[in-house]
Amino acid sequence: MNYYYITGTSRGIGKAIAEKLLQDDTNIVIGISRSSSISHKNYTHIHLDLSDLEKAKALQFEKHNQAKRLCLINNSGAIGAIQTLGTIDNADLINTLNINLLAPSILMNNFMKAYYLQQAEKIIVNVSSGAGKNPVDGWSIYCASKAGLDMVSRVADAEAKVKSKHNFKILSIAPGVVDTQMQTEIRNADSNYFSRKEEFIQYKNTGILADANAVADKYIKIINSADKINEVVISVKDY
Ligand SMILES: NC(=O)c1ccc[n+]([C@@H]2O[C@H](COP(=O)([O-])OP(=O)(O)OC[C@H]3O[C@@H](n4cnc5c(N)ncnc54)[C@H](OP(=O)(O)O)[C@@H]3O)[C@@H](O)[C@H]2O)c1
């Protein structure tokens, strides 16, 4: 069997990935988010707020001794308060960093601890963003957290190469612009703090936003050919 731990399966990209994986009976999905919307015999949900790092640290990766593939998909993400530095509430700032960077890093660390010596195909996919490569006004902590996710992935990959017996494959994959609740939040931002608001409204109006199901297909295609991919930081657009 293949075991997939996926954060953020209640909606959007994470839900679409989980539902597609569940079409194959050899896949078991463990979803992690505050709310749950999937009901399936091979699906288990762990209700968890990833901004609470103590709870993220306590999340258990079970022994799956017969696993063929073990996969962690750090997909949960929050755009956070769309405001310029100097106006952001520090509690929001910390919350966004916790969800987007610190909790995924903790999950990576614990996933690797749990399956360090296990003989299985072991893959970690971090859902990153073009915003981790290019600054966007109003999104400081979101951009910073996604840049951090790219870098922690690159370091984990470098470590896996020098200690090759670990055999972890790590990818940081940007999904492009996708029609999810996160995009609704972006279109609803205050233009005083976000100069590109109109551009994102046009993405929606002109049909540029990708469908979450199509993006999920690409993530699964990449995961299924992970051993043939040499780069760590990639985009679904390239596949
Ligand atoms: N949509 C885009 O255009 C786009 C572009 C680039 C990157 N991304 C990335 O893609 C990923 C998925 O986003 P999406 O577009 O599918 O957004 P979405 O529809 O808003 O879904 C976000 C998911 O993250 C979970 N989440 C949010 N806060 C959480 C928390 N505190 N604890 C646990 N889970 C939490 C949500 O679950 P609960 O609310 O149930 O907890 C939900 O399942 C994110 O990492 C995002 O940064 C999206």
The ligand as a Gaussian input file, in Angstrom:
#p B3LYP/6-31G(d) Opt

LIG

0 1
 N       -4.470000      29.034000      -5.076000
 C       -3.365000      29.543000      -5.589000
 O       -3.389000      30.321000      -6.571000
 C       -2.029000      29.164000      -5.017000
 C       -0.868000      29.673000      -5.629000
 C        0.367000      29.330000      -5.122000
 C        0.455000      28.495000      -4.017000
 N       -0.690000      28.033000      -3.428000
 C       -0.525000      27.145000      -2.268000
 O       -1.337000      25.995000      -2.425000
 C       -1.646000      25.451000      -1.126000
 C       -3.126000      25.129000      -1.065000
 O       -3.860000      26.343000      -1.139000
 P       -5.285000      26.467000      -1.833000
 O       -5.136000      27.420000      -2.941000
 O       -5.858000      25.116000      -2.088000
 O       -6.052000      27.251000      -0.666000
 P       -7.402000      26.982000       0.140000
 O       -8.478000      26.510000      -0.768000
 O       -7.607000      28.196000       0.944000
 O       -7.021000      25.733000       1.090000
 C       -6.111000      25.894000       2.134000
 C       -6.046000      24.583000       2.918000
 O       -5.095000      24.814000       3.983000
 C       -5.694000      24.439000       5.206000
 N       -5.264000      25.316000       6.293000
 C       -5.315000      26.667000       6.344000
 N       -4.988000      27.082000       7.579000
 C       -4.712000      25.961000       8.302000
 C       -4.342000      25.731000       9.650000
 N       -4.216000      26.744000      10.531000
 N       -4.141000      24.450000      10.073000
 C       -4.300000      23.417000       9.201000
 N       -4.657000      23.574000       7.923000
 C       -4.874000      24.844000       7.487000
 C       -7.192000      24.607000       4.996000
 O       -7.889000      23.715000       5.871000
 P       -8.761000      24.184000       7.151000
 O       -9.254000      25.569000       6.898000
 O       -9.840000      23.137000       7.233000
 O       -7.810000      24.090000       8.303000
 C       -7.370000      24.212000       3.533000
 O       -7.612000      22.823000       3.423000
 C       -1.177000      26.503000      -0.123000
 O        0.045000      26.122000       0.442000
 C       -0.992000      27.753000      -0.966000
 O       -0.039000      28.625000      -0.416000
 C       -1.907000      28.345000      -3.906000

